[in-house]
Amino acid sequence: MSKEPIFRFPAPSGRIAELTEDQYAALVSAGGLTPSMLLRIAGAALLLEHIDLKEGRSLRQVVQHLHGDPEAGPTNMERRAAVALVASGLVELRGNGSQTRYSRVGDPR
């Protein structure tokens, strides 16, 4: 396994925490963390890149844009990541049911 840091995580202090592959494996196998917890953060970051500030998109449209596949539908992880984005206040929902659209909150980056 790698001895070089390959996983980087932002810490609440603003610093960047780095883990080697061995450290990551230890945290997941015996440390009580799950890969899905970490994947949800990565998934949320990817979704956020494809959610427009002004033009709202359905989750399906966001996922299709993300994957470049007009047939793509959201996975469970992508749905959970979308819920986390809304709960965090980074994304807002407009509409109901099949008319629900996601749009970014704040300045575009």
C-alpha positions as CSV (number, residue, x, y, z in Angstrom):
1,M,0.0,0.0,0.0
2,S,1.0,3.6,-0.5
3,K,3.0,5.6,2.0
4,E,2.3,8.9,0.3
5,P,-0.9,10.8,1.3
6,I,-3.5,10.1,-1.4
7,F,-6.7,11.2,0.4
8,R,-7.2,14.9,1.3
9,F,-10.0,16.1,3.5
10,P,-10.8,19.7,4.5
11,A,-10.8,20.1,8.3
12,P,-13.2,22.5,10.1
13,S,-10.1,24.6,11.0
14,G,-9.5,25.2,7.3
15,R,-6.5,23.0,7.2
16,I,-6.2,20.0,4.9
17,A,-5.9,16.6,6.5
18,E,-4.1,14.0,4.5
19,L,-4.3,10.2,4.9
20,T,-2.2,7.4,3.3
21,E,-3.9,4.4,1.7
22,D,-3.0,2.4,4.8
23,Q,-4.5,5.0,7.2
24,Y,-7.7,5.2,5.2
25,A,-8.0,1.3,5.2
26,A,-7.5,1.3,9.0
27,L,-10.1,3.9,9.6
28,V,-12.6,2.0,7.4
29,S,-11.8,-1.5,8.7
30,A,-11.5,-0.8,12.4
31,G,-12.1,2.9,12.9
32,G,-15.9,2.8,12.6
33,L,-16.0,4.9,9.4
34,T,-17.6,3.6,6.3
35,P,-16.6,4.2,2.7
36,S,-20.1,5.4,2.0
37,M,-19.6,8.3,4.5
38,L,-16.6,9.5,2.5
39,L,-18.1,8.7,-0.9
40,R,-21.1,10.8,0.0
41,I,-18.9,13.9,0.5
42,A,-17.2,13.2,-2.9
43,G,-20.5,12.6,-4.5
44,A,-21.9,15.9,-3.1
45,A,-18.9,17.8,-4.4
46,L,-19.4,16.3,-7.9
47,L,-23.1,17.0,-8.0
48,L,-22.5,20.6,-6.8
49,E,-20.2,21.2,-9.8
50,H,-23.1,20.4,-12.1
51,I,-25.9,22.3,-10.3
52,D,-26.4,25.7,-11.9
53,L,-26.8,28.9,-9.9
54,K,-29.6,30.3,-11.9
55,E,-31.1,27.5,-14.0
56,G,-32.6,24.8,-11.8
57,R,-32.2,21.2,-12.9
58,S,-33.9,18.0,-11.8
59,L,-31.6,15.5,-10.0
60,R,-31.9,13.3,-13.1
61,Q,-30.7,16.2,-15.3
62,V,-27.8,16.9,-12.9
63,V,-26.7,13.3,-13.0
64,Q,-27.0,13.0,-16.8
65,H,-24.9,16.2,-17.1
66,L,-22.4,14.8,-14.6
67,H,-22.0,11.4,-16.4
68,G,-22.4,12.7,-19.9
69,D,-25.1,10.1,-20.4
70,P,-28.7,11.0,-21.4
71,E,-29.9,7.7,-20.0
72,A,-28.3,8.0,-16.6
73,G,-30.4,8.1,-13.4
74,P,-29.3,9.0,-9.9
75,T,-27.8,6.3,-7.7
76,N,-28.7,5.9,-4.0
77,M,-25.4,7.6,-3.2
78,E,-26.2,10.5,-5.5
79,R,-29.7,10.9,-3.9
80,R,-28.1,10.9,-0.4
81,A,-25.5,13.4,-1.6
82,A,-28.3,15.7,-3.0
83,V,-30.1,15.5,0.4
84,A,-26.9,16.5,2.1
85,L,-26.4,19.4,-0.2
86,V,-30.0,20.7,0.5
87,A,-29.6,20.2,4.3
88,S,-26.3,22.1,4.2
89,G,-27.9,25.1,2.5
90,L,-25.6,24.9,-0.5
91,V,-28.5,23.9,-2.8
92,E,-32.1,24.8,-2.7
93,L,-35.2,22.9,-4.0
94,R,-37.9,24.5,-6.1
95,G,-41.1,22.8,-7.0
96,N,-42.6,19.4,-6.0
97,G,-42.5,15.9,-7.2
98,S,-41.4,15.5,-10.8
99,Q,-41.2,19.3,-11.1
100,T,-38.5,19.5,-8.3
101,R,-35.5,21.5,-9.4
102,Y,-32.1,21.9,-7.7
103,S,-30.2,25.2,-7.8
104,R,-27.1,26.5,-6.2
105,V,-27.3,29.1,-3.4
106,G,-24.8,32.0,-3.4
107,D,-22.0,32.9,-5.7
108,P,-21.0,30.6,-8.5
109,R,-17.5,29.1,-8.3
